[in-house]
């Protein structure tokens, strides 16, 4: 899956650790009211609304937001919006306008907080992916379901090889050699 940049803005805050917390996405600033678009096609699965600028606790600090299921193991989320142009359950196409950049929730100025995820644990470190390479370096996201099964197969093969080595005495021989 390829992603497009969800805003015409510049990055003002990168993904990763800060002094006191983890920032699980990137912040883009184009200006209040600038269009925020879907980075990829999918279905709107969460919508948070009703927040005004200045209410830092609204939607647990997320502000007005949209989350999209891309039906391939990935999700994207768009936070701190001023307006919302979509509803839960709605199908969206890549590049479709979701709303506009704002300053709602726990925010200190107009921006879009954008997250790429493998789960819906929004605004948390676990399940978040740094979206930079997929937005600005034209990299394609790997198929998470495919890589998951390859990892399982690799573990099964490794366990099988260790078991065979043990049954044939190779492990005991190596351990004896290491002890001396």
N, C-alpha and C positions, 0 to 999 in steps of 0.2 A: 504494500500500500504506500502510495506517495502522499505527502502532505503539502499544502500550500500555506503561505504565511497568512494568518488570520487577521492581520491588521497591516495598514501601511506604515505603522509606527516603527521607531527605532527601539532596540533593546535598551532598557534602563536598569534592569536587574536580571542577573543570570541565575541559572539553576544551581543549587548546591547549598553547602553549609555556610552559615553566617556565624558571627561570634556567639549568638545565643539561641539560634534555631535553624532548622533546615527549610530552605525555600524550594518547594517541589515543582516549580514551573519557571517560566520566564515572564518578565513584565515588558510590555511594548507600549510606547506612548506615541500617539498621533494627535491627541487633543480631544477634549470633551465633545461627544457627539459624532466622532469619526466612526465609520462603519466597521463592524466586527463580522467576519464571514467564516463559514464552516471550512475547516482545514481539509476535510474529506467528507464524503457522503456517508449518511447513516440515519439513525432514528434518534430523536430527542427523547431521552429517558428521564431526565430530571430538569426541572425549572424552579429556580428560587426567585421570588419576586416580592415587591412591596417595600423595598428599601429606598431610603432617601440618603443623599450625601450627608455625612456627619454622624450617622447612626452606626458607630463602629461595631456593634454587636449584632446587627441585623443579619439573619441567616448564618449565625455563628461566625460572623466576620467575613463571610464569602460575598456578601452583597447580592445584588441581582445577578443570577448566573444561569448558564445552560450547560448540560452535559449530554454528549452524543455517544451512542453505541455504534461502532463502525462494523459490527457483526463479524469480526475476525480476531477477537481477543483484545482489541485496543479500544480505548475511550479517549475523548478529548473533552476538556472543560474550559469554560470561558467565564471569568469572574469580574466583578465590580462594574457591571454594565449599567448604563443609565436607562436605556429602553430595551425592551424585548420584542422581537418580531415573530417569535415561534411559540408553539405550545407543545406540551408533553404528548408523546405518541406520534408527532408529525415527522414525516420523512423529509430529509433535506439533502440537497445536492452540494457537491464541492463548490465553494465560492458563493453560496447563498447567504444573504444577509441574515444574521441571527439577532442583531441588536446594535447598540452603539456604546462606545467607550464611555466610562464614567468614573465616579469616585464614591461608590456605595460600599458599605461594609467596612472592614478594617483596612482602610486605605488612606494614604497621605497625599493624594493628588490624583488627577485623572490618568488612568492607564488600564490596559487589559492584562490581567494575570491569566496566562495560558498554561494548561497542563496536558501532558500526554501520559496515559496510564494503562495498566493492565488490570486494574480493578476500579471500583467506585468509592474507594476510601479517600474522598476528596480532601485536598489540602494537607495530606499526610505524606511522609517520606515513602512508606512501604507501597510498592506498586507504581511509583512515579518513575518516569523515564526522562532524561534530558532531551528535549525536543530539538535542540539547536541543529544537529547534523541533518535531521529530517526536514527542517524548514529552510535552512540556508546552504546546505551542501548537496542538495538533490539526492540524498541517500534514500533508499527504499526500506521500509520497515520489514524485518523478517516475519515470517508466519509463526506466531507464538505457539500455535497448536502443533505444528510440525516439529519445531525445535524441542518442545516438551517430550514428544514421543521419542525423538532421537536420544535425548538425555536418559530416558528410562531404558531404552535398548542398550545404551552404553553401560549403564550401571549393571543391568542383568548380565551382560557379557563379561564385565569385570568380575562380578561375584562368581560367575561360573568358572572363569579362569583361575581365580584364587582357590576355589574349591578343588578343582582338578589338581592344581599344584600341591595342595595340602594332602590330598589322597595319595599322590604319587611320592610323597616324602620330600619334595623340593623345599617346602617351607621349613621343615625341621632341619634340613641340611644347612640352609642359609642361616637360621637362628643359631645353630651350633657354631658356625663359622664366625658370626658376629660376637658371640659370647667370649670367644677366645681371643 
